[in-house]
Amino acid sequence: MPRRTRQGAVFQQDMQVKAIPTLSWAEDASFQFCFDGIEPGGTVSVSTIGVKRDKESMEVWKAGMDEAIKRLKPSAVVVYGGDIGYKFPCKTVYFENAVTEKMKNGR
């Protein structure tokens, strides 16, 4: 995750605004740093947009999510985008977007 995103979250927390960190990763090599600064046991958010269409993207997404669950042990995950069949071991809340809604409604 870009450093400025973490800095923005720190600023919001300093201002007493609750911030939910968004998880972001690339390939396995990014796991060394991409979860740094995120407090374990809290709520995190993640996007599923764009991962269903490509098998490799889906595999990278699942590997990153598995690693995030292992390292962060979140109490809840806010998912922006559709349900892609991943079995979260904690409370999960889905927020769908306009593209996801169109796909569900066959448009």
C-alpha positions as CSV (number, residue, x, y, z in Angstrom):
1,M,0.0,0.0,0.0
2,P,1.4,3.4,-0.8
3,R,3.0,5.3,2.1
4,R,0.7,8.3,1.7
5,T,-2.3,6.0,2.3
6,R,-0.9,4.9,5.7
7,Q,0.0,8.6,6.5
8,G,-3.6,9.6,5.7
9,A,-4.9,6.9,8.1
10,V,-2.6,8.1,10.8
11,F,-3.8,11.7,10.3
12,Q,-7.4,10.5,10.5
13,Q,-6.7,8.6,13.7
14,D,-5.0,11.6,15.2
15,M,-8.1,13.6,14.5
16,Q,-10.2,10.9,16.2
17,V,-11.7,9.6,13.0
18,K,-12.1,5.9,12.7
19,A,-10.2,4.6,9.7
20,I,-10.5,1.1,8.1
21,P,-7.2,0.2,6.4
22,T,-7.5,-1.1,2.8
23,L,-5.4,-4.1,2.0
24,S,-3.5,-4.1,-1.2
25,W,-0.8,-6.5,-2.6
26,A,0.8,-7.7,-5.8
27,E,2.7,-10.9,-6.0
28,D,4.2,-13.0,-3.1
29,A,7.2,-10.7,-2.9
30,S,5.0,-7.8,-1.8
31,F,3.8,-9.8,1.3
32,Q,7.1,-8.8,2.9
33,F,5.8,-5.2,3.3
34,C,2.2,-4.8,2.2
35,F,0.7,-5.5,5.6
36,D,3.1,-3.4,7.6
37,G,1.5,-0.8,9.9
38,I,-1.9,-2.6,10.0
39,E,-2.9,-3.5,13.5
40,P,-3.8,-7.2,13.9
41,G,-7.3,-8.1,15.1
42,G,-9.1,-5.1,13.7
43,T,-11.4,-4.5,10.7
44,V,-9.8,-4.2,7.3
45,S,-11.2,-3.6,3.8
46,V,-10.3,-5.2,0.5
47,S,-11.5,-5.0,-3.1
48,T,-12.6,-7.9,-5.3
49,I,-13.1,-5.7,-8.4
50,G,-11.3,-7.1,-11.4
51,V,-10.1,-10.4,-10.0
52,K,-12.9,-12.7,-11.3
53,R,-12.1,-12.2,-15.0
54,D,-8.6,-13.5,-14.9
55,K,-7.4,-16.8,-13.4
56,E,-4.0,-15.5,-12.5
57,S,-5.4,-12.4,-10.9
58,M,-7.8,-14.6,-8.8
59,E,-4.9,-16.8,-7.6
60,V,-2.8,-13.7,-6.6
61,W,-5.8,-12.2,-4.8
62,K,-6.5,-15.5,-2.9
63,A,-2.8,-15.9,-2.0
64,G,-2.7,-12.3,-0.7
65,M,-6.0,-12.7,1.2
66,D,-4.8,-15.9,2.8
67,E,-1.6,-14.2,3.9
68,A,-3.5,-11.2,5.3
69,I,-5.8,-13.5,7.3
70,K,-2.7,-15.4,8.6
71,R,-0.8,-12.3,9.6
72,L,-3.5,-9.9,10.6
73,K,-6.3,-12.2,12.0
74,P,-8.9,-9.5,11.3
75,S,-12.1,-9.5,13.3
76,A,-14.0,-8.3,10.2
77,V,-13.4,-7.7,6.5
78,V,-15.3,-5.1,4.5
79,V,-15.3,-6.3,0.8
80,Y,-15.8,-3.7,-1.9
81,G,-17.1,-5.6,-4.9
82,G,-18.9,-8.9,-5.3
83,D,-18.6,-12.2,-3.4
84,I,-16.0,-14.2,-5.3
85,G,-16.4,-17.4,-3.2
86,Y,-13.6,-16.8,-0.7
87,K,-14.4,-18.2,2.7
88,F,-13.5,-15.5,5.2
89,P,-13.0,-16.9,8.8
90,C,-14.5,-13.8,10.3
91,K,-17.4,-11.4,9.9
92,T,-17.7,-10.1,6.3
93,V,-19.6,-7.2,4.9
94,Y,-20.0,-6.8,1.2
95,F,-20.4,-3.4,-0.6
96,E,-21.2,-3.9,-4.2
97,N,-20.5,-1.3,-6.9
98,A,-22.4,-0.3,-10.1
99,V,-20.5,-2.9,-12.2
100,T,-21.3,-5.7,-9.8
101,E,-25.0,-4.7,-9.7
102,K,-25.2,-4.7,-13.5
103,M,-23.6,-8.2,-13.7
104,K,-26.1,-9.5,-11.1
105,N,-29.0,-8.0,-13.0
106,G,-27.8,-9.3,-16.4
107,R,-27.2,-6.0,-17.9
